[in-house]
């Protein structure tokens, strides 16, 4: 049985493609098992279980670039989450034992795909935009495949292998 771990979230732009990828894989491998990793307070915490998939939370957030007292507190929290995210990602991966890990962007995909790549698990990312996100740009050299919605995004990636233009996956529903 194929076991697929998907990581992505924060916005519907990351979650919906992940759900579409899962449905496409499920059509080809009806017995496939899925687990989604995402932030506990993001849209994914609601949308993924509602779609019928298992969900593993991992606390992570982005750093704020503008220096304000409020953002200093946010950045301290982000640093604490980041320091624990690798350990949590490893827990999720070792508990689920995926055959492949797919990232669709967002901060949560960073620690999950970094850990999976370190453990020698096949990994790929999908970039939905013409202007690549930070997490996907950082992960590109570590993953086995980079898939793009638009060919214009290729210039943002320093990938191991030539990126593949797939378009954006869409759920049949």
Secondary structure as UniProt FT lines:
FT   STRAND          3..7
FT   HELIX           12..28
FT   TURN            30..31
FT   STRAND          33..38
FT   TURN            40..41
FT   HELIX           44..50
FT   TURN            51..52
FT   STRAND          54..57
FT   HELIX           69..96
FT   STRAND          100..103
FT   HELIX           107..118
FT   TURN            119..120
FT   STRAND          122..127
FT   HELIX           134..139
FT   TURN            140..142
FT   STRAND          145..148
FT   HELIX           151..156
FT   STRAND          164..165
//
